[in-house]
Amino acid sequence: MDGEQPAKRARTAAPAAPAASAAAAAAAAASGFVPGMMPFGLDPSMMSMAQFAPFALAGMTGPLAHFGATMSAPTVPVMGSSMSAATLAAAPKLAATPAAAAAAAGALSVRPAMAVAAVPAMQRERRPPETRSPTEIKETLLRLGCSITNLSPRQMVLVLQETEAQVRRAEKTKTLERHQDQRLLSCFTEGLAPGPEALLRMLEAGSDPNTISTGGGSGFAPNMTPLLAASSWGKVDEVRLLLAAGVDTTVTTPNMRQTCMHLVAGGNIERWGAEKTMGLLRLLVDKAPELLTVKNAMNKTPLDCAKYEKKRQQAAYLQNLPH
């Protein structure tokens, strides 16, 4: 009796696979896919196993060296691309030949190898051997306005290398032909910020970091600049990149003639956070120390502004700087 039950279960379970295959084939056919063929432009190497499963059940497997297994393939996966469903449905279907299947399998198996070979080169380019001491790394991060709270020594190295890589990209944009771009101002409207990567892309596309606001669509008063806009909202990462791109640090706000350092010295530390505010102030002191003595329309220096606005942390830092 016990010996018969497994056999009975096996007999009843056997039709499940053909049924699943038939169902998958029917679903694929309803979508315009024909068993034994795969739409032009659909590359299994670009699909997850979950995405590929319906095609595998319908007999449209293709060589899957990309997934670590070789399946006999009635079709050749051709050209990985991001095509719409309508485009895929209208695209020609290509049946495989043994030679084409072998070629496709070779291509799929080579792709991961090429990617693996490229990784060490990328790592060498982005992360050169670090020769600075932990103390030097920490001091450099502080000068760049970076937060070091709760970072391990290894994490400090990674943050510094990433930050310096971004700074180098910004510095390279100094040689580009530039154009006025109001987007460099409007992206800071209402305290928003583009983020380092988006800002770098604009600079690398030739946007002038010294763009002067025309008012209206920029979201800022006429004659404001990206440096003043970013400083007025405490955006330390963006200010760092603007400085690296060669921005004019002597610009002042239209009415009060405040420099970027005035804006940060009297800035909203309660909203921006102490770390970002003090990091931005350290960055400006390091990159533009001449601004420490500049006076605004009220005849106040940045230190005077910090005291006037009762910003104790900013005032204490500026007051204790070596003269």
BAMARNU-739068 format. One line per field, with one value per residue: y, z, x of N, C-alpha, C, CB in turn; residue number from 1. Coordinates in steps of 0.1 Angstrom, whole numbers. Atoms other than C-alpha are relative to their C-alpha. Glycine has a CB too. Layout:
BEGIN
nc2 <- Y, ...
nc3 <- Z, ...
nc1 <- X, ...
cac2 <- Y, ...
cac3 <- Z, ...
cac1 <- X, ...
cc2 <- Y, ...
cc3 <- Z, ...
cc1 <- X, ...
cbc2 <- Y, ...
cbc3 <- Z, ...
cbc1 <- X, ...
vexse <- NUM, ...
END
This chain:
BEGIN
nc2 <- -12, -12, -1, -4, -14, -9, 2, -6, -15, -4, 1, -11, -12, -1, -9, -14, -8, -4, -10, -13, -4, -3, -13, -10, -2, -7, -14, -6, -2, -11, -13, -2, 9, 13, 10, 3, -12, -10, -12, -8, -11, 5, 7, 7, -4, -12, 2, 8, 13, -1, -6, 9, 13, 4, 3, 13, 10, 0, 6, -11, -2, -7, 4, -8, 0, -11, 4, 11, 13, 1, 7, 1, -12, -1, -14, -8, -13, -10, -14, -5, -14, -4, -3, 0, 12, -1, 2, 14, 8, -2, 3, 13, 11, 7, 13, 2, 11, 5, -9, -12, 3, 1, -13, -8, 5, -5, -15, -1, 4, -10, -13, -1, 0, -14, -9, 3, -5, -15, -5, -5, -12, -11, -2, -6, -14, -7, 2, 2, 3, -11, -1, -10, 6, -2, -14, -9, 3, -7, -14, -3, 1, -11, -12, 1, -2, 13, 5, 12, 6, 14, 7, 7, -5, 4, -8, -13, 1, 1, -13, -10, 4, -3, -14, -5, 4, -10, -13, 0, -2, -14, -8, 1, -8, -14, -1, 1, -12, 0, -8, -4, 11, -4, 13, 1, -7, 5, 13, -3, -7, 6, 9, 13, 1, 10, 11, -2, 6, -8, -13, 3, 2, -13, -7, 7, -4, -13, -11, -9, -1, -14, -5, -11, 1, -10, -1, 8, 14, 6, 2, -9, -14, -3, -1, 12, 10, 13, 1, -7, 8, 12, -4, -5, 12, 9, 12, 1, 8, -7, -11, 5, 2, -13, -5, 7, -4, -13, -10, -13, -1, -14, -5, -4, -1, -13, -11, -2, 2, 11, 11, 13, 2, -7, 8, 12, -4, -3, 10, 7, 13, 8, 8, 7, 10, -5, 6, -6, -14, -3, 5, -10, -11, 4, 1, -13, -6, 6, -3, -15, -7, -14, -5, -2, -14, -8, -6, -1, -13, -5, -2, 11, 11, 13, 1, -9, 5, 12, -5, -7, 10, 9, 14, 1, 9, -7, -12, 6, 5, -11, -8, 8, 3, -7, -12
nc3 <- 0, -1, 12, 11, -1, 8, 14, 4, 0, 12, 12, 0, 1, 12, 10, -4, 8, 13, -2, -3, 13, 9, -4, 3, 15, 3, -4, 8, 14, 0, 0, 13, 0, 6, -5, 8, 5, -10, 7, 2, -10, -14, -3, -13, -9, -7, -7, -12, 2, -1, 12, 10, -2, 10, 13, -1, 0, 13, 9, 6, -10, 4, -8, -12, -7, -9, -12, -5, 5, 14, 4, 14, 3, 13, 5, -4, -6, 8, -3, -12, 1, -7, 10, -5, 4, 14, 9, 0, 7, 14, 5, 7, -8, 6, -5, -1, 6, -10, 0, -6, -14, -6, 0, -10, -12, -3, -3, -13, -9, 0, -6, -14, -1, 3, -11, -11, 3, -1, -14, -6, 6, -5, -14, 0, 4, -9, -14, -1, -14, -9, -7, -11, -14, -4, -5, 12, 7, -7, 2, 14, 1, -7, 8, 11, -5, -2, -14, -4, -11, 0, 11, -3, 8, 14, 6, 3, 12, 11, 2, 5, 14, 8, 0, 8, 14, 4, 1, 12, 12, 1, 4, 15, 8, 2, 14, 10, 4, -9, 4, -11, -1, -11, -7, -11, -11, -3, -7, -14, -5, -12, -8, 7, 4, 11, -4, 6, 14, 9, 2, 8, 14, 6, 2, 11, 13, 3, -8, -7, -15, -3, 6, -7, 0, 7, -7, 7, 0, -8, -14, -8, 5, 10, -5, -9, 7, -6, -12, -10, -1, -7, -14, -8, -4, -7, 8, -1, 11, 12, -1, 2, 14, 6, -3, 8, 14, 3, -2, -6, -14, -5, 3, -11, 3, 6, -9, -12, 4, -8, 7, -4, -14, -8, 0, -8, -14, -7, 6, -9, -5, -6, 11, 8, -8, -5, 8, 13, -1, -4, 11, 11, -5, 1, 14, 6, -6, 6, 14, 3, -13, 2, -3, -15, -3, 9, -7, 8, 0, -13, -6, -9, 5, -3, -14, -5, 4, -9, -13, 1, 2, -12, 4, -9, 5, 10, -5, -8, 10, 7, -9, -5, 11, -2, 7
nc1 <- 8, -9, -8, 9, 4, -9, 2, 13, -2, -8, 9, 9, -7, -8, 5, -1, -10, 6, 11, -6, -6, 10, 6, -9, -1, 12, -2, -10, 6, 10, -7, -7, -12, 3, -10, -11, -5, -1, 1, -13, -2, 1, -13, 1, -11, 4, 12, -1, 5, 15, 4, -3, 7, 11, -5, -6, 10, 6, -9, -8, -10, -12, -12, -1, -13, 0, 6, -8, 5, 1, 12, 0, 8, 5, -1, -11, 3, -7, 0, 7, 3, 12, 10, 13, 7, 5, -11, -4, 10, -1, -14, -1, -4, -12, -3, -14, -7, -10, -12, 4, 2, -13, -6, 6, -5, -13, 1, 5, -10, -11, 4, -4, -15, -5, 4, -9, -13, 0, 1, -13, -5, 8, -3, -13, 2, 8, -5, -15, -5, 0, -13, 1, 3, 14, 2, 0, 13, 11, -2, 5, 14, 5, -2, 9, 14, 7, 3, -8, 7, 2, -7, -12, -11, 2, 11, -5, -8, 9, 7, -9, -4, 12, 1, -11, 3, 10, -6, -8, 9, 4, -12, -2, 9, -5, -5, 11, 7, 12, 11, 9, 10, 8, 3, -9, 6, 13, -1, -1, 13, 7, -9, -4, -14, -1, -9, -13, -1, 8, -7, -12, 4, 3, -13, -7, 7, -4, 7, -9, 3, 2, 12, 7, 14, 8, 13, 10, 0, -11, 4, -8, 0, -10, -14, -5, -8, 1, -7, 8, 12, -3, -4, 11, 7, -9, -3, -14, -5, 1, -10, -13, -2, -1, -13, -9, 2, -5, 11, -5, 4, 2, 14, 8, 15, 4, 3, -9, -14, -5, -7, 5, -4, 10, 12, -2, -2, 13, 9, 10, -6, 10, 6, -10, -8, -13, -12, 0, -3, -14, -9, 0, -8, -15, -3, -2, -12, -12, -1, 1, -3, 1, 14, 2, 0, 9, 12, 13, 6, 1, -13, -3, -8, 7, 1, 10, 13, 3, 3, 13, 11, -1, -5, -11, -10, -7, -8, -12, -10, -7, -7, -11, -10, -13, -1
cac2 <- 0, 24, 15, 23, 58, 75, 59, 71, 106, 106, 95, 123, 149, 141, 162, 194, 203, 200, 219, 247, 247, 248, 277, 296, 290, 302, 333, 340, 335, 358, 385, 380, 354, 322, 290, 284, 320, 351, 387, 408, 431, 408, 396, 370, 382, 414, 397, 383, 346, 356, 376, 348, 319, 322, 321, 291, 272, 281, 266, 300, 295, 305, 298, 310, 311, 344, 325, 298, 271, 260, 252, 239, 268, 269, 307, 332, 361, 392, 428, 437, 470, 488, 486, 492, 463, 477, 478, 443, 430, 445, 434, 404, 370, 352, 315, 301, 280, 258, 281, 312, 296, 288, 323, 338, 315, 326, 363, 358, 340, 367, 396, 388, 381, 415, 432, 414, 423, 460, 462, 463, 490, 511, 506, 516, 548, 558, 546, 551, 538, 561, 574, 601, 594, 591, 625, 641, 624, 637, 672, 672, 660, 688, 715, 702, 706, 668, 652, 626, 617, 580, 572, 545, 552, 531, 549, 582, 571, 562, 594, 615, 596, 600, 637, 644, 626, 649, 680, 669, 666, 701, 715, 701, 721, 753, 746, 742, 768, 779, 794, 812, 786, 798, 761, 764, 789, 774, 740, 757, 772, 767, 750, 722, 710, 691, 669, 666, 643, 663, 696, 680, 670, 705, 719, 693, 703, 738, 756, 786, 785, 823, 825, 857, 855, 873, 870, 855, 819, 814, 817, 843, 880, 895, 894, 864, 837, 799, 803, 828, 806, 775, 793, 808, 773, 757, 733, 723, 696, 719, 749, 727, 718, 754, 765, 738, 749, 783, 803, 840, 842, 880, 882, 898, 898, 926, 946, 939, 931, 899, 875, 838, 838, 864, 842, 811, 829, 842, 811, 790, 764, 752, 741, 732, 712, 720, 696, 710, 746, 744, 722, 749, 776, 757, 751, 788, 799, 774, 783, 821, 834, 869, 871, 871, 909, 919, 942, 942, 971, 974, 976, 941, 913, 876, 875, 905, 889, 857, 877, 899, 869, 852, 822, 812, 782, 802, 832, 810, 793, 826, 844, 816, 815, 824, 859
cac3 <- 0, 10, -22, -43, -30, -44, -77, -77, -67, -95, -121, -110, -108, -141, -163, -143, -163, -197, -184, -171, -204, -224, -203, -206, -244, -246, -227, -247, -280, -269, -264, -299, -290, -309, -292, -305, -313, -294, -303, -318, -291, -261, -245, -217, -203, -193, -176, -141, -137, -127, -159, -180, -166, -189, -220, -207, -200, -235, -251, -259, -237, -256, -243, -207, -199, -183, -156, -151, -171, -207, -221, -256, -275, -304, -306, -304, -280, -300, -290, -254, -254, -235, -261, -255, -256, -288, -304, -293, -306, -340, -342, -364, -348, -354, -352, -342, -361, -342, -353, -342, -309, -302, -311, -288, -260, -264, -264, -232, -215, -225, -212, -175, -180, -196, -167, -141, -159, -159, -122, -110, -135, -123, -87, -94, -111, -85, -53, -55, -26, 4, 18, 41, 79, 96, 112, 78, 63, 91, 88, 50, 54, 79, 56, 28, 50, 53, 83, 101, 128, 135, 106, 110, 97, 66, 60, 62, 35, 12, 18, 12, -20, -33, -24, -40, -72, -74, -68, -96, -120, -111, -115, -151, -161, -159, -194, -210, -230, -207, -211, -187, -173, -150, -140, -118, -97, -100, -87, -53, -50, -17, -2, -28, -41, -73, -54, -63, -94, -110, -104, -119, -150, -155, -150, -174, -200, -199, -174, -160, -122, -123, -139, -129, -120, -143, -117, -126, -135, -116, -83, -70, -72, -101, -97, -74, -83, -77, -50, -31, -37, -24, 6, 16, 20, 36, 8, 16, -11, -39, -26, -25, -62, -72, -55, -73, -106, -102, -90, -81, -43, -41, -53, -30, -26, -44, -14, 17, -2, 18, 7, 9, 42, 57, 47, 64, 95, 102, 86, 100, 119, 136, 103, 84, 113, 132, 112, 78, 89, 106, 77, 52, 73, 76, 38, 30, 55, 39, 3, 6, 39, 24, 30, 68, 67, 40, 53, 41, 37, 74, 79, 95, 89, 89, 126, 133, 115, 136, 168, 156, 146, 179, 162, 190, 173, 142, 162, 185, 155, 137, 168, 177, 142, 143, 131
cac1 <- 0, 28, 47, 16, 9, 41, 35, -1, 10, 36, 9, -14, 13, 29, 5, 13, 44, 28, -2, 21, 40, 8, -6, 26, 27, -9, -1, 29, 10, -17, 9, 23, 50, 53, 68, 102, 108, 118, 110, 138, 152, 145, 177, 174, 207, 190, 161, 156, 148, 112, 109, 124, 103, 72, 94, 113, 81, 68, 99, 116, 146, 177, 213, 215, 252, 244, 224, 251, 233, 232, 198, 192, 177, 153, 159, 186, 184, 192, 201, 193, 174, 146, 118, 81, 56, 41, 75, 84, 50, 56, 93, 103, 107, 141, 145, 178, 203, 228, 256, 237, 228, 264, 275, 249, 260, 295, 285, 265, 293, 319, 298, 302, 339, 344, 325, 346, 378, 367, 361, 397, 405, 376, 385, 421, 409, 384, 402, 440, 460, 456, 489, 476, 474, 441, 446, 453, 422, 400, 414, 408, 373, 366, 381, 359, 328, 321, 305, 327, 302, 301, 324, 351, 386, 378, 346, 364, 388, 359, 340, 371, 380, 344, 343, 377, 366, 336, 357, 381, 352, 340, 375, 377, 347, 367, 381, 346, 328, 300, 266, 242, 217, 189, 183, 214, 194, 159, 171, 176, 141, 124, 154, 156, 189, 199, 224, 261, 257, 229, 248, 280, 261, 249, 284, 298, 272, 286, 263, 280, 284, 284, 250, 232, 196, 172, 144, 111, 115, 148, 130, 155, 158, 177, 215, 216, 240, 241, 267, 245, 214, 230, 246, 213, 199, 229, 237, 272, 277, 266, 287, 317, 313, 306, 338, 357, 342, 357, 327, 332, 332, 330, 294, 269, 231, 213, 201, 221, 253, 258, 285, 280, 299, 275, 246, 261, 273, 238, 222, 194, 214, 183, 168, 199, 215, 247, 269, 259, 260, 294, 308, 297, 313, 346, 345, 341, 368, 392, 384, 377, 393, 393, 355, 360, 366, 341, 313, 277, 254, 250, 287, 289, 314, 303, 312, 291, 262, 265, 264, 235, 214, 224, 240, 262, 280, 288, 300, 322, 339, 346, 357, 382, 399, 436, 443
cc2 <- 12, 2, 5, 15, 9, -2, 7, 15, 4, 0, 12, 13, 2, 10, 15, 7, 3, 10, 14, 5, 5, 14, 11, 3, 8, 15, 8, 3, 11, 14, 2, -9, -13, -10, -3, 12, 11, 14, 7, 11, -5, -9, -6, 4, 13, -2, -8, -14, 0, 5, -10, -13, -3, -4, -14, -11, -2, -5, 11, 3, 8, -5, 9, -1, 11, -4, -12, -13, 1, -8, -1, 10, -1, 14, 6, 13, 11, 14, 3, 15, 2, 4, -1, -13, 1, -2, -14, -9, 1, -4, -14, -10, -8, -14, -3, -11, -5, 9, 13, -2, -1, 13, 8, -5, 5, 15, 2, -4, 10, 12, 1, 0, 13, 9, -3, 5, 16, 5, 4, 13, 12, 3, 7, 15, 8, 0, -3, -4, 13, 1, 10, -7, 2, 14, 9, -2, 7, 15, 5, -1, 12, 13, 0, 1, -13, -3, -13, -7, -15, -8, -7, 5, -4, 8, 14, 1, 0, 13, 11, -3, 4, 15, 6, -3, 10, 14, 0, 2, 14, 9, -1, 8, 14, 2, 0, 14, 0, 10, 3, -11, 3, -12, -1, 8, -6, -13, 2, 7, -7, -10, -13, 1, -11, -13, 1, -6, 8, 14, -2, -2, 13, 8, -6, 2, 14, 11, 8, 1, 14, 6, 10, -1, 12, 3, -9, -15, -6, -2, 9, 14, 2, 3, -10, -9, -14, -1, 6, -8, -12, 3, 4, -11, -10, -12, -2, -8, 8, 12, -5, -2, 13, 7, -7, 3, 14, 12, 13, 1, 14, 5, 3, 0, 14, 12, 2, -2, -10, -9, -13, -3, 7, -9, -13, 4, 4, -10, -7, -14, -9, -9, -8, -12, 5, -5, 7, 15, 2, -6, 10, 12, -3, 0, 14, 7, -6, 5, 15, 7, 15, 6, 3, 15, 9, 5, 1, 14, 6, 1, -12, -11, -13, -2, 9, -5, -12, 5, 7, -9, -10, -15, -3, -9, 6, 11, -6, -5, 12, 8, -7, -3, 8, 12, 2
cc3 <- 0, -13, -11, 0, -7, -15, -5, 0, -12, -12, 0, -1, -13, -10, 3, -9, -13, 1, 2, -13, -10, 4, -3, -15, -4, 3, -8, -14, 0, 0, -13, 0, -5, 7, -10, -6, 11, -7, -1, 10, 14, 3, 14, 10, 7, 8, 13, -3, 1, -13, -11, 0, -10, -13, 1, 0, -14, -11, -7, 9, -5, 9, 12, 7, 10, 14, 6, -5, -15, -3, -15, -5, -14, -5, 5, 6, -7, 6, 12, -1, 8, -10, 6, -4, -14, -10, -1, -8, -15, -6, -6, 10, -7, 6, 0, -9, 10, 1, 7, 15, 7, 1, 11, 14, 4, 4, 14, 11, 1, 8, 15, 2, -2, 12, 12, -2, 1, 14, 7, -6, 5, 15, 1, -3, 11, 14, 0, 14, 8, 8, 11, 14, 3, 5, -12, -8, 7, -1, -14, -1, 7, -8, -12, 4, 1, 14, 2, 12, -2, -12, 5, -9, -15, -7, -4, -13, -12, -3, -6, -15, -10, -2, -9, -15, -5, -2, -13, -12, -2, -5, -15, -8, -3, -14, -10, -4, 7, -5, 13, 1, 13, 8, 12, 13, 4, 8, 15, 6, 11, 7, -7, -4, -11, 5, -8, -15, -10, -3, -9, -14, -7, -3, -12, -13, -4, 7, 8, 15, 5, -7, 9, -2, -8, 7, -6, 2, 8, 15, 10, -6, -10, 7, 10, -9, 6, 13, 12, 3, 9, 14, 8, 5, 7, -7, -2, -12, -13, 0, -3, -15, -8, 2, -9, -15, -4, 2, 6, 14, 5, -3, 12, -3, -4, 10, 11, -3, 10, -8, 5, 14, 10, 1, 9, 15, 7, -4, 10, 4, 6, -10, -8, 8, 3, -9, -14, 0, 3, -11, -11, 4, -1, -15, -6, 6, -6, -14, -3, 13, -1, 4, 15, 4, -9, 8, -9, 1, 13, 7, 9, -8, 3, 15, 7, -2, 9, 14, -1, -1, 12, -4, 7, -6, -11, 5, 8, -9, -6, 10, 5, -12, 3, -9, -7
cc1 <- 9, 7, -9, -3, 10, -2, -13, 1, 8, -9, -9, 7, 7, -5, 3, 10, -4, -11, 6, 6, -10, -6, 10, 1, -12, 1, 9, -5, -10, 7, 8, 13, -3, 10, 11, 7, 0, 0, 14, 1, -1, 11, -2, 11, -3, -12, 3, -5, -15, -5, 1, -9, -11, 6, 7, -10, -6, 9, 9, 12, 12, 12, 1, 13, 0, -6, 8, -5, -2, -13, -1, -10, -5, 1, 13, -4, 8, -2, -8, -3, -13, -11, -14, -7, -5, 11, 5, -10, 1, 14, 0, 5, 11, 1, 15, 5, 10, 12, -3, -2, 13, 7, -6, 4, 13, 0, -5, 10, 12, -4, 4, 15, 6, -3, 9, 14, 1, 0, 13, 5, -8, 3, 14, -1, -7, 6, 15, 4, 1, 13, -1, -3, -14, -3, -1, -14, -11, 1, -5, -15, -7, 1, -10, -15, -7, -2, 8, -7, -3, 7, 13, 11, -1, -11, 4, 8, -9, -7, 9, 3, -12, -2, 11, -2, -10, 6, 9, -9, -5, 11, 2, -9, 4, 5, -11, -5, -13, -11, -9, -12, -8, -4, 10, -5, -13, 0, 2, -12, -6, 8, 3, 14, 1, 8, 13, 0, -8, 7, 13, -3, -3, 13, 8, -6, 3, -8, 10, -3, -2, -12, -7, -15, -7, -13, -10, 1, 11, -4, 7, 0, 11, 14, 5, 8, -2, 7, -8, -13, 2, 4, -12, -9, 9, 4, 15, 6, 1, 10, 14, 4, 1, 13, 10, -1, 5, -9, 7, -5, -3, -14, -7, -15, -3, -2, 9, 14, 7, 8, -5, 4, -9, -12, 1, 2, -12, -11, -8, 5, -10, -7, 10, 7, 14, 11, 1, 4, 15, 9, 0, 8, 15, 4, 3, 12, 12, 2, 0, 2, -1, -14, -2, 0, -9, -12, -12, -5, -2, 13, 4, 8, -8, -1, -10, -14, -4, -4, -14, -12, 0, 2, 13, 11, 8, 9, 12, 11, 7, 8, 13, 10, 13, 0, 14
cbc2 <- 0, -2, -13, -8, 4, -3, -15, -4, 4, -10, -12, 0, 1, -13, -2, 0, -8, -13, -3, -1, -11, -10, -1, -4, -13, -6, 1, -8, -13, -1, 1, 14, 0, 0, -12, -9, 5, -1, 10, 6, 11, -7, 10, -15, 2, 11, -8, 6, -10, 9, 13, -4, -1, 12, 11, -1, 3, 14, -8, 12, -13, 15, 0, -3, 1, 11, -3, 1, -4, -6, 7, -14, 12, -5, 8, 3, 1, 0, 7, -2, 4, 10, -10, 12, -2, 14, 9, -5, 4, 15, 1, 0, -9, 9, -11, -3, 4, -14, 3, 6, -13, -10, 7, -2, -16, -1, 7, -8, -14, 3, 2, -12, -10, 5, -3, -15, -4, 5, -11, -11, -1, -4, -13, -6, 0, -5, -11, 12, -7, 0, 5, 10, 6, -10, 4, -4, -15, -4, 5, -10, -13, 2, 0, -14, 8, -11, -3, 4, 8, -3, 10, -15, -5, -15, 1, 5, -13, -12, 5, 0, -14, -6, 6, -5, -14, 1, 2, -13, -10, 4, -4, -15, 0, 3, -11, -8, 0, 5, -6, 14, -14, 7, -12, 6, 14, -1, -8, 9, 1, -6, -2, -1, -2, 6, -14, -8, -15, 3, 6, -12, -10, 8, 0, -15, -3, 2, -7, 14, -7, 8, -12, 14, -1, -4, 15, 3, -5, 9, -14, -6, 10, 13, 14, -7, 4, -11, 7, 14, -4, -8, 11, 10, -6, -3, 1, -6, -13, 5, 7, -14, -9, 9, -1, -15, -1, 1, -5, 12, -7, 9, -10, 13, -4, -2, -2, -11, 13, -8, 1, -11, 4, 14, -5, -8, 12, 14, -9, -2, 4, 9, 10, 9, -14, -3, -15, -2, 6, -7, -13, 4, 4, -14, -7, 9, -3, -15, -6, 3, -4, 4, -11, -6, 5, -8, 13, -10, 0, -10, 13, -6, -1, -11, 2, 14, -5, -9, 10, 9, -7, 1, -1, -6, -13, 5, 8, -11, -8, 9, 2, -13, 5, -9, 13
cbc3 <- 12, 11, -4, 0, 15, 4, -4, 10, 12, -2, 0, 13, 11, -7, -2, 15, 0, -7, 12, 11, -6, -1, 15, 5, -7, 6, 15, -1, -4, 13, 12, -2, 14, -15, 4, -11, -13, 9, 7, -14, -3, 1, 0, -2, -8, -11, -9, 12, 11, 11, -4, 0, 14, -1, -4, 13, 10, -4, -11, -2, 5, 1, -8, 9, -10, -5, -2, 14, 7, -7, 5, -5, 1, 0, 5, -13, 15, -15, -11, 12, -14, 11, -12, -5, 10, -2, 4, 14, 4, -3, 12, -12, 4, 1, -9, 15, -13, -4, -14, -6, 3, -9, -13, -1, 0, -13, -10, 2, -3, -14, -2, 8, -9, -13, 4, 2, -14, -8, 9, -1, -15, -1, 8, -9, -13, 1, 7, -6, -1, 9, -10, -3, 10, 12, 9, -10, 0, 15, 3, -10, 7, 14, -5, -8, -10, -7, 1, 3, 4, 0, -11, -2, 5, 0, 9, 12, 0, 3, 14, 8, -2, 6, 14, 5, -1, 10, 12, -1, 2, 14, 7, -3, 7, 10, -3, 6, -16, 14, -11, -1, 1, -5, -8, -4, -4, -12, -5, 3, -12, -4, 13, -13, 11, -12, -3, 8, 1, 5, 13, 5, -1, 9, 12, 3, 2, -14, 9, -7, 8, -4, -3, -5, 14, -15, 0, -14, -14, 0, 4, 1, 12, -8, 5, 7, -1, -10, -1, -4, -13, -7, -1, -9, -11, 13, -14, 13, -2, -2, 14, 7, -6, 5, 15, 1, -4, -13, 9, -9, 8, -7, -9, 7, 13, -8, 5, 10, 1, 7, 4, -9, 3, -6, -15, -6, 0, -4, -8, -8, 10, 7, -9, -5, -7, 14, -2, -7, 11, 13, -5, -3, 14, 6, -8, 3, 16, 0, -8, -6, 5, -14, -5, 7, -1, -12, 7, 6, -8, 8, 7, 5, 7, -6, 7, -6, -15, 1, 5, -13, -13, 8, -16, 13, -5, -11, 10, 9, -10, -6, 13, 6, -13, -3, 9
cbc1 <- -9, 10, 5, -13, 0, 15, -1, -11, 7, 11, -8, -8, 11, 0, -14, 5, 13, -5, -9, 10, 8, -11, -3, 14, 0, -12, 4, 13, -6, -9, 10, 3, 7, 2, -8, -4, -7, 12, -9, 0, -10, -14, 12, 0, 13, -3, -10, -7, 5, -4, 7, 14, -5, -9, 10, 8, -11, -5, -7, -9, 5, -1, 13, -12, 11, -10, -15, 0, -13, 12, -13, -5, 8, -15, -12, 9, 3, -5, -6, 8, -3, 2, 1, -8, -12, -6, 12, 1, -14, -2, 10, 10, -12, 12, -7, 4, 7, 4, 4, -13, -8, 9, -2, -16, 0, 9, -10, -12, 5, 4, -15, -6, 6, -7, -15, 1, 4, -12, -7, 10, -1, -15, 1, 10, -8, -14, -8, 7, 14, -12, 11, -11, 10, -3, 12, 11, -3, 2, 14, 7, -5, 6, 14, 2, -8, 9, -15, 14, -13, -15, 5, -2, 13, -3, -12, 9, 9, -10, -6, 13, 3, -13, 1, 13, -5, -12, 9, 8, -13, -5, 13, -2, -14, 12, 10, -11, -2, 5, -9, -6, 6, -13, 1, 14, -2, -8, 11, 13, -10, -13, -6, -10, 10, 7, -7, 10, -6, -14, 4, 7, -12, -9, 8, 1, -15, -2, -11, 0, 11, 12, -10, 6, -6, -3, -5, -1, 2, 12, 1, 14, 3, -4, 3, -12, 15, 5, 14, -4, -6, 12, 10, -8, -8, -6, -7, 5, -8, -14, -1, 2, -11, -12, 3, -2, -15, 6, -11, -5, 11, 11, -7, 5, -8, -12, -14, -5, 8, -12, 16, 7, 15, -3, -3, 11, 10, -4, 7, -13, 11, -11, -8, 11, 0, 2, -2, -13, -9, 3, -6, -14, -4, 2, -11, -13, 0, -2, -11, -14, 13, 4, -10, 11, 15, -4, 4, -10, -13, -10, 2, -14, 14, 7, 14, 2, 0, 12, 11, 1, 2, -13, 2, -4, -7, -10, -9, -5, -7, -11, -8, -4, -6, 12, -4
vexse <- 1, 2, 3, 4, 5, 6, 7, 8, 9, 10, 11, 12, 13, 14, 15, 16, 17, 18, 19, 20, 21, 22, 23, 24, 25, 26, 27, 28, 29, 30, 31, 32, 33, 34, 35, 36, 37, 38, 39, 40, 41, 42, 43, 44, 45, 46, 47, 48, 49, 50, 51, 52, 53, 54, 55, 56, 57, 58, 59, 60, 61, 62, 63, 64, 65, 66, 67, 68, 69, 70, 71, 72, 73, 74, 75, 76, 77, 78, 79, 80, 81, 82, 83, 84, 85, 86, 87, 88, 89, 90, 91, 92, 93, 94, 95, 96, 97, 98, 99, 100, 101, 102, 103, 104, 105, 106, 107, 108, 109, 110, 111, 112, 113, 114, 115, 116, 117, 118, 119, 120, 121, 122, 123, 124, 125, 126, 127, 128, 129, 130, 131, 132, 133, 134, 135, 136, 137, 138, 139, 140, 141, 142, 143, 144, 145, 146, 147, 148, 149, 150, 151, 152, 153, 154, 155, 156, 157, 158, 159, 160, 161, 162, 163, 164, 165, 166, 167, 168, 169, 170, 171, 172, 173, 174, 175, 176, 177, 178, 179, 180, 181, 182, 183, 184, 185, 186, 187, 188, 189, 190, 191, 192, 193, 194, 195, 196, 197, 198, 199, 200, 201, 202, 203, 204, 205, 206, 207, 208, 209, 210, 211, 212, 213, 214, 215, 216, 217, 218, 219, 220, 221, 222, 223, 224, 225, 226, 227, 228, 229, 230, 231, 232, 233, 234, 235, 236, 237, 238, 239, 240, 241, 242, 243, 244, 245, 246, 247, 248, 249, 250, 251, 252, 253, 254, 255, 256, 257, 258, 259, 260, 261, 262, 263, 264, 265, 266, 267, 268, 269, 270, 271, 272, 273, 274, 275, 276, 277, 278, 279, 280, 281, 282, 283, 284, 285, 286, 287, 288, 289, 290, 291, 292, 293, 294, 295, 296, 297, 298, 299, 300, 301, 302, 303, 304, 305, 306, 307, 308, 309, 310, 311, 312, 313, 314, 315, 316, 317, 318, 319, 320, 321, 322, 323
END
